[in-house]
Structure formats: C-alpha cells, structure tokens
Amino acid sequence: MSGARSKMVSVAFVLTVMTVMSVLAPTTVGLGDAEASAADGVSSPMNVTEYLYRDFAEVVEVLEETAAAHPGIARLVDIGDGWEKTQGIADRDILAMRITDNPDIEEGEPDVLFMARQHANEPTPTEIALQLIENLTDLYGSDTRISWLVDNRDIWIIPVVNPDGMDYFTDTGENWRKNRHLNYDGSYGVDLNRNYAGSENGDPLGEWSVGASLVPSDVDYCGEYAFSEPETQAVRDLALDQRFEVAIDFHMSGDVICWPWGYTTNATPDDDDFTRIGSELSKLNGYLAAQSYVTGLLAGDSVDWLYGGGGAYSFLFEVGGWLDYFHPDDQYGIVQEQIAENIPPALLLAEIAGDRSELRFDIDHHPLDDSSYSETGFEVSARITAERDVDQGAQLLRYRVDGGDWTELTMTPANAMGVYTAIIPSAAAGSVIDYYIVAHDNGGVELMSPMYAPYEVHSFQVLSTG
C-alpha cells in the first residue's frame, strides 16, 4: 500500500521496554503521557532499575530473533562490513532491519531511515533504534497507528553503524569514538561522522574534511578520502538505492534536533520545511530545534550528505543533556526516559515522509449513521480539497459487508465544490457495513478517512424497514 502523511501528532500507544540481557522484567510506559510531558519539555517519570547496555553480539541476537518472529513484515539485511571484517580480523556485519508489510517487494512507498551508533561511545541511540524495531514489529496488528505505518512505509533501521568500534568500547571500557581502521601511522580509527562526502552542493566549505582533522590519531580524523570506510560506504549505498524521504541519525548528546546545513550558517533551499518539521518533532521530546551549525561548523557528517547527496530530509537527534552522557548500572531510568521521549518524534517523521511539504489536504466527511434498508443502496459523499488540487479520477471508496472482503468503488465528482460520491450497494437488514475513503492529490499524496484505515473504519448497520 502507498501511504499518506498524517496530521495527527499525539496518538497514544504502548511502548514495551525491551528486557535487557534477560535480567529484568519488561517495563511498560504509556507514551501518551510521555508525549504530553515531553511537549512541555519534561520527561515522563520512570522507575529506576538496573540497566546494562548490550554488546554487539546481543544486538545481533535481538535482530535475528525479531526477524524470525515477524517474517511477514521484517527482513534483516546485511548492508556491509565493519572495517575489521574487510581485513579478516573479525566478522561483524552492518545490519539493517527493513520493516514494511511486503519486505521482499518494492512497492514505491515512502522510504524512511533511522540509524545509530556511528560513534562507538554513544550507546543510548542503539537502544532507541532497537526499541523502534520492537514497537513496529510487536505492535503490528494490535496498534492502529503502528499497523498503518508498517503497511504504508518502507522503514529501514540500522542500530549499529560502527560495530567494530562498539565492541572495542564495550570490551575495553575505553572512551572510544571511531571505527577500528589501522591507519598508515599506526594509530587506529576514523570518525565515521566526518567521512561522508560533504554537502555535495558545490560549496568548497561543504566538502569532505573541512572542519575535521587530517591527523589519524585525532578523535575527529576524517579518513584518507570521502567514503574511505566500509561503514560509511554501506550507508551511502543503501541511501542511494532506497532514496529515503526522511532520515534520523541518533547521537549523544545535547537535547537538540538539527537539520542541514551544518557546515555553514546559510540555510538550505528547503529550510522552511526543515524548520517546520523540526519544530513539530521537538514538541514531542522537548529538545531544542535548530540548524546543525549550532553544534559547531563541520563538513563530512551524515546529515549534510543524506540531504545534499541522498535527497533525504535528514535530522540529527542529539540524545540527552550535555551533562547526561554515560549512565552507571543503577541509572536505568535515565536511559529509559531517553528511549521513551524519542519514539514519538521518530514515528511522526515516518508519517511526514508521505508529504514532506505537509501541504493542506482534507477529507470532509460525515460518517453514515445506521440506515434503513434501501434497494438503491447507500450514498457516501465527501468534500475533498487539496492545495495541490485533487486528482479527480483517483478518489476511492472501499467497503465490506459483515467483515467480508473489501470492494473498491470509484467516487465521482458531484459538484464544483469538491464533493465526491459513491453508492454502496444494498445489503440485507442486520448487515454491518464498514467503509473508508481514499483520496489522492496531484502531488501523488494519499489521504484516508479515517486517517489510519483500514485499521480504523467508518461503520453503520442496515436497519429493518419495519
């Protein structure tokens, strides 16, 4: 199914916090409360229990188990190798979970990317990515909004872009940021988030390596050339293949949502869209929303390249406050809050992928009440208006009787005011008829009434004439 944008920002659903290393019982958090409090800049209260960050092997185990448990909507895709695997030193792959209703088929749905852990010493983003995967798979079929998103989006989630660095950080306890590339001077590591090919907009200040170090031993070493690293090559190739509409790269820390450009204070041509969307997202987690340069001018990062080179509306989420970076085992509640506050904006951005400009598009429909039996059937009408104008031949009504198969009707223009009608055929007294409207504008955007149809439907019963 193709998908539409949603105008509904706050939709309550359940977040089931994943058991970590099978030590703890899961904790359930109502994200309706979390959204409301985050919108005011306040995190929802959480119980404090022990928290242990997973290592890479445990992440792989979670991903493999999830894919096996949800074969109809999830595929685990190997998109590339860690540097050590390319050298025969280790065997770590860069894994992406693809979540959509037909994961083996390209349906032309809006593509969405979430990724995390480019920097080895930033563990919470991996947990956010894993929680997104759990929500989208475990709640499919039971949660209206989640089910609609899975059916109408092609969602790719990379929990660990830097598997070698992650394991080194986990195993040694060293505050390690880079990958594990053995450099020509004997030092180790490239900062993956300085290794992308810059803004690709022709501005010399936006080219790879500007604002980063060319000294291999430095923490922000950008590599020998743009996309020199197999890890960034994997992200690049996936982005060029999928052509993501929107993307989030989760990092730590700063409590900020950023968008391109990061190499200059000049705005992108799409800054109005970025600013509007960034503001919408920030209302859900309370983060500062700003252009990326506020975190420091630099080039070669993923967010500038995903936009300039990959065409995505890309956002950087810096998770946690400046003094809220690492968490000992007894501060699970802090990590849990950071997970919970970032799920709602991620899901909202997935909805916005259907129409990044969020132009006005409305279906004004009064649902049918229970109706007496009629030999001529039941007329459904709706006023459909769109800023890009309505695709007059593509307005549809889908209905079913007593839970049977869906039947599709074309709605026809009834007048010059944008009203469209269709007739649901006669059904026997006592029948229950479910229906929903599918509208299309001239920009290829699809909108439904109810919004999350067919998981939400309009319904009425056919009454006896006597």
C-alpha positions in Angstrom: 0.0 0.0 0.0 1.2 3.5 -0.6 1.0 6.0 2.2 -0.2 9.4 3.2 1.0 12.0 5.7 -0.7 12.3 9.0 -1.9 15.5 10.6 -2.4 13.8 14.0 0.6 14.5 16.2 -0.3 13.0 19.5 -1.6 9.4 19.3 -1.3 7.4 22.5 0.1 3.9 22.1 2.1 1.5 24.3 5.9 1.3 24.5 7.1 -2.0 25.7 10.6 -1.5 27.0 12.8 -4.4 25.9 14.3 -6.7 28.6 18.0 -6.2 28.7 20.1 -9.4 28.7 17.0 -11.2 30.0 17.9 -9.9 33.5 14.9 -7.6 34.1 11.1 -7.9 33.6 9.9 -5.5 30.9 8.5 -2.2 32.0 5.5 -0.7 30.2 5.3 3.0 29.6 2.3 4.9 28.3 3.6 7.1 25.6 0.5 9.3 25.6 1.7 10.6 28.9 5.3 10.8 27.7 4.3 12.8 24.6 2.3 15.2 26.7 5.1 15.8 29.2 7.8 15.9 26.5 5.8 18.6 24.7 6.3 20.7 27.8 10.0 19.9 27.9 9.6 17.5 30.9 10.4 13.8 30.7 7.8 11.3 31.9 8.6 9.6 35.2 10.2 6.2 35.1 11.1 3.6 37.6 14.8 3.3 38.2 16.1 -0.2 37.8 19.5 -1.7 36.7 20.5 -1.0 33.1 23.2 -2.8 31.2 24.0 -1.7 27.6 24.0 -4.5 25.1 27.2 -5.5 23.3 27.2 -6.1 19.5 26.6 -9.9 19.7 23.5 -9.2 21.9 22.2 -6.7 19.4 22.6 -9.2 16.6 20.8 -11.8 18.6 17.8 -9.4 19.2 17.7 -8.6 15.4 17.8 -12.2 14.3 15.1 -13.2 16.8 12.9 -10.3 15.8 13.2 -11.1 12.1 12.4 -14.8 12.7 9.4 -13.9 14.9 7.9 -11.5 12.3 8.7 -12.9 8.8 5.7 -11.2 7.2 6.9 -7.6 8.0 10.6 -7.8 8.9 13.8 -8.6 7.0 17.3 -8.5 8.4 19.6 -7.1 5.7 23.3 -7.3 5.7 24.3 -3.9 4.1 28.0 -4.1 4.6 31.0 -5.0 6.7 32.9 -3.4 9.6 36.5 -2.5 8.7 37.9 -5.4 10.6 35.9 -7.9 8.6 37.3 -6.5 5.4 40.7 -7.3 6.8 39.8 -10.8 8.0 40.3 -9.7 11.6 36.7 -10.1 12.8 33.3 -11.0 11.5 31.0 -8.0 12.2 28.4 -7.0 9.6 26.4 -3.8 9.4 22.8 -4.9 9.8 19.6 -3.1 8.9 16.1 -4.2 9.8 13.7 -3.5 7.0 10.1 -3.2 8.3 7.2 -3.0 5.9 4.1 -5.1 5.0 5.8 -6.7 2.0 9.5 -6.7 2.8 10.5 -8.7 -0.3 8.8 -6.3 -2.7 9.4 -2.7 -3.7 6.0 -1.1 -3.6 7.0 2.5 -4.1 6.1 3.5 -0.6 7.9 6.4 1.1 11.3 5.2 2.5 12.4 6.1 6.0 15.8 5.7 7.6 16.7 5.5 11.3 20.3 4.9 12.2 22.5 4.9 15.3 25.9 4.3 16.8 28.3 5.9 14.3 30.2 6.8 17.3 31.2 3.8 19.4 30.9 5.6 22.8 27.3 6.7 22.2 25.2 3.7 23.4 21.8 5.0 24.1 21.0 5.6 20.4 21.4 1.9 19.7 18.7 1.2 22.4 16.4 3.7 20.8 16.8 2.0 17.5 16.1 -1.4 19.0 13.0 -0.1 20.7 11.7 1.3 17.4 12.2 -2.1 15.9 10.3 -3.8 18.8 7.4 -1.3 18.6 7.0 -1.6 14.9 7.0 -5.4 14.9 5.4 -6.5 18.2 2.6 -3.9 18.0 1.8 -4.6 14.3 -1.8 -5.8 14.1 -2.8 -4.6 17.5 -1.9 -0.9 17.4 -3.7 1.2 14.8 -1.0 3.7 14.1 1.9 1.3 14.1 0.0 -1.1 11.8 -0.8 1.7 9.4 2.9 2.9 9.3 4.2 -0.6 8.6 1.6 -1.0 5.8 2.4 2.4 4.2 6.1 3.0 4.8 9.3 1.2 3.9 11.3 1.6 7.2 15.0 0.8 7.5 16.6 0.8 10.9 20.4 0.5 11.5 21.0 0.1 15.2 24.8 0.0 14.8 26.7 1.7 12.0 30.1 1.1 13.8 30.1 -2.5 15.1 33.9 -2.8 15.5 34.2 0.4 17.5 31.1 -0.6 19.6 32.7 -3.9 20.6 36.0 -2.2 21.4 34.3 0.4 23.5 32.2 -2.3 25.3 35.1 -4.8 25.8 37.8 -2.4 26.9 35.8 0.4 28.6 38.0 2.9 26.8 36.1 6.1 25.8 36.4 5.2 22.1 34.6 7.1 19.3 36.0 6.0 15.9 36.0 2.7 14.0 39.0 0.4 14.2 40.7 1.2 10.9 44.5 0.7 11.3 45.8 3.9 9.9 49.1 4.4 8.0 50.8 6.0 11.0 49.9 3.0 13.3 47.1 4.8 15.0 43.5 3.4 14.9 40.2 4.7 13.8 38.3 7.1 11.5 35.5 9.3 12.8 32.7 7.9 10.6 30.6 11.0 11.0 33.3 13.0 9.3 33.8 10.6 6.5 30.8 11.3 4.3 31.2 13.3 1.1 30.1 16.7 2.5 27.1 18.6 1.3 27.7 17.9 -2.4 26.2 21.3 -3.3 29.3 22.8 -4.9 30.3 24.9 -1.9 34.0 24.3 -1.1 33.2 24.9 2.6 30.8 22.0 2.5 33.3 19.5 1.1 34.6 16.4 2.9 37.4 17.1 5.5 36.5 20.8 6.1 36.4 21.4 9.8 37.7 17.9 10.6 41.2 16.7 11.4 43.5 15.2 8.8 45.7 13.7 11.6 44.9 10.0 12.0 45.4 9.9 15.8 42.9 12.7 16.4 39.4 11.9 17.7 37.7 13.6 14.7 40.0 12.2 12.0 38.0 12.2 8.7 39.9 9.4 6.9 42.1 9.4 3.8 39.2 10.4 1.5 35.4 10.7 1.5 33.7 7.4 2.0 37.0 5.6 2.6 35.4 3.5 5.2 33.3 0.4 4.6 30.8 1.5 7.2 30.0 4.8 5.5 30.0 3.1 2.1 27.3 0.8 3.4 25.1 3.8 4.5 25.8 5.6 1.2 24.9 2.6 -1.0 21.7 2.0 0.9 20.7 5.6 0.8 21.3 5.9 -3.0 19.4 2.7 -3.6 16.4 3.5 -1.4 16.2 7.3 -1.9 14.9 7.9 1.6 12.4 10.7 2.0 13.3 11.3 5.6 16.1 10.2 8.0 17.2 10.4 11.6 20.8 9.8 12.8 20.7 9.4 16.6 23.7 10.6 18.5 24.7 11.8 22.1 24.3 14.4 23.5 22.8 17.9 23.8 19.0 17.5 23.7 18.8 19.0 20.3 17.2 18.3 16.9 19.2 19.6 14.0 19.0 19.7 10.2 21.3 20.8 7.3 23.4 22.7 6.7 25.9 22.0 9.4 28.9 23.4 7.6 27.5 26.9 7.2 25.1 29.3 8.8 23.4 29.6 5.4 20.1 27.8 5.1 19.2 25.1 2.6 16.6 25.7 -0.2 14.2 23.6 1.9 14.8 25.4 5.2 11.1 26.3 5.6 10.2 22.6 5.5 13.1 21.7 7.8 12.3 24.4 10.3 8.6 23.5 10.4 9.2 19.7 10.7 12.0 20.2 13.3 9.6 22.3 15.4 6.9 19.6 15.2 9.4 16.9 16.3 10.8 19.0 19.1 7.3 19.4 20.6 7.3 15.7 21.3 10.6 15.4 23.1 11.3 18.9 24.4 14.6 19.2 22.5 15.9 22.4 21.0 15.2 22.6 17.3 17.9 24.4 15.2 20.0 24.2 12.1 23.0 21.9 12.6 25.7 24.6 12.7 24.6 25.4 16.3 26.6 22.3 17.4 29.7 23.6 15.6 30.5 24.1 12.0 31.7 21.0 10.2 31.6 19.0 7.0 31.6 15.3 6.2 28.7 14.3 8.6 25.8 12.1 7.7 23.1 14.7 8.0 24.5 17.1 5.4 25.3 14.3 3.0 22.0 12.5 3.4 20.3 15.7 2.3 22.8 17.0 -0.3 23.9 13.7 -1.7 21.0 11.4 -0.9 18.0 13.7 -1.2 16.5 12.9 2.2 15.1 15.4 4.7 17.7 14.4 7.3 17.8 15.2 11.0 20.4 14.8 13.8 19.0 13.8 17.2 21.5 14.6 20.0 20.0 12.5 22.8 20.5 13.5 26.4 21.7 16.7 28.1 25.4 17.8 27.9 26.0 16.5 31.5 23.9 13.4 30.8 26.3 11.3 28.7 27.1 8.0 30.4 25.0 6.1 32.8 26.0 3.6 35.5 24.1 0.5 36.0 21.8 2.0 38.6 20.6 4.8 36.3 18.4 2.7 34.0 15.5 5.2 34.5 17.5 8.0 32.7 18.1 5.8 29.7 14.5 4.6 29.7 13.3 8.2 29.6 15.6 9.0 26.7 14.2 6.0 24.8 10.6 6.9 25.5 11.0 10.6 24.6 12.4 9.8 21.2 9.9 7.2 19.9 7.0 9.7 19.3 9.1 12.1 17.1 10.5 9.2 15.1 7.1 7.8 14.3 5.8 11.3 13.5 8.6 11.8 11.0 7.8 8.4 9.4 4.3 9.8 8.9 5.5 13.1 7.4 7.6 11.1 4.9 4.3 10.8 2.8 4.3 14.6 2.3 7.4 16.5 3.4 5.8 19.8 2.5 2.7 19.0 4.6 0.5 20.9 2.2 -3.2 21.2 3.0 -5.1 18.1 2.0 -8.5 17.4 3.6 -11.4 14.9 3.5 -14.5 16.4 5.0 -16.9 13.6 5.6 -19.8 13.0 7.9 -20.0 9.2 8.5 -23.2 7.4 7.7 -25.5 6.7 10.7 -27.3 3.4 11.0 -29.7 3.4 8.0 -32.9 1.7 7.0 -32.7 -1.0 4.3 -32.7 0.5 0.8 -32.9 -1.2 -2.6 -30.9 1.6 -4.1 -28.0 1.3 -1.7 -26.3 3.9 0.5 -24.8 7.1 -0.8 -21.4 8.2 0.7 -20.3 11.7 0.0 -17.2 13.7 1.0 -15.7 17.1 0.2 -12.1 16.5 -0.8 -9.8 19.6 -1.2 -6.1 19.8 -1.7 -3.5 22.6 -2.0 -2.0 20.8 -5.0 -5.5 20.1 -6.3 -7.3 16.8 -6.3 -6.6 14.0 -8.7 -10.2 13.8 -9.9 -10.1 10.3 -11.2 -8.4 8.7 -8.2 -10.9 9.2 -5.3 -11.9 5.8 -4.0 -14.4 4.2 -1.6 -13.7 0.8 -0.1 -16.4 -1.1 1.7 -17.1 -4.6 3.1 -20.2 -6.2 4.5 -20.2 -8.2 7.7 -16.4 -8.4 7.8 -16.1 -9.8 4.3 -13.6 -8.9 1.6 -13.1 -5.3 0.7 -14.7 -4.0 -2.5 -13.5 -0.8 -4.2 -15.6 1.9 -5.9 -14.6 5.0 -7.7 -16.0 8.2 -6.3 -17.2 10.6 -8.9 -17.4 14.4 -8.7 -20.9 15.6 -7.6 -20.4 19.4 -8.0 -17.9 22.1 -8.5 -17.3 22.4 -4.7 -15.1 19.3 -4.5 -17.8 16.9 -3.4 -17.4 13.3 -4.5 -19.9 10.5 -4.1 -20.2 6.7 -4.4 -23.1 4.3 -3.8 -22.6 1.3 -1.5 -24.9 -1.4 -2.9 -27.9 -2.6 -1.0 -27.3 -5.1 1.9 -29.7 -7.1 4.0 -31.2 -5.8 7.2 -29.0 -6.5 10.1 -25.8 -6.2 8.0 -22.9 -4.2 9.3 -21.1 -2.2 6.6 -17.6 -0.9 7.1 -16.1 1.6 4.8 -13.3 4.2 4.3 -12.4 6.8 1.7 -9.0 7.0 -0.1 -8.2 10.4 -1.7 -5.3 11.4 -3.9 -3.9 14.8 -4.8 -2.0 15.8 -7.9 1.3 15.5 -6.0 0.8 11.8 -5.6 -0.1 12.1 -1.9 -2.7 9.7 -0.5 -5.0 10.5 2.4 -7.6 8.4 4.1 -10.7 8.9 6.1 -10.5 7.6 8.8 -6.8 8.5 8.9 -5.4 5.1 9.7 -7.7 3.0 7.5 -8.3 0.1 7.2 -7.3 -0.3 10.9 -9.8 2.5 11.6 -13.1 2.4 9.6 -16.5 4.1 9.4 -19.3 1.7 10.2 -23.1 1.6 10.1 -25.8 -1.1 10.4 -28.6 -1.7 8.0 -31.8 -1.5 9.9 -35.1 -3.2 9.1 -37.7 -1.1 7.3 -40.4 -2.5 9.7 
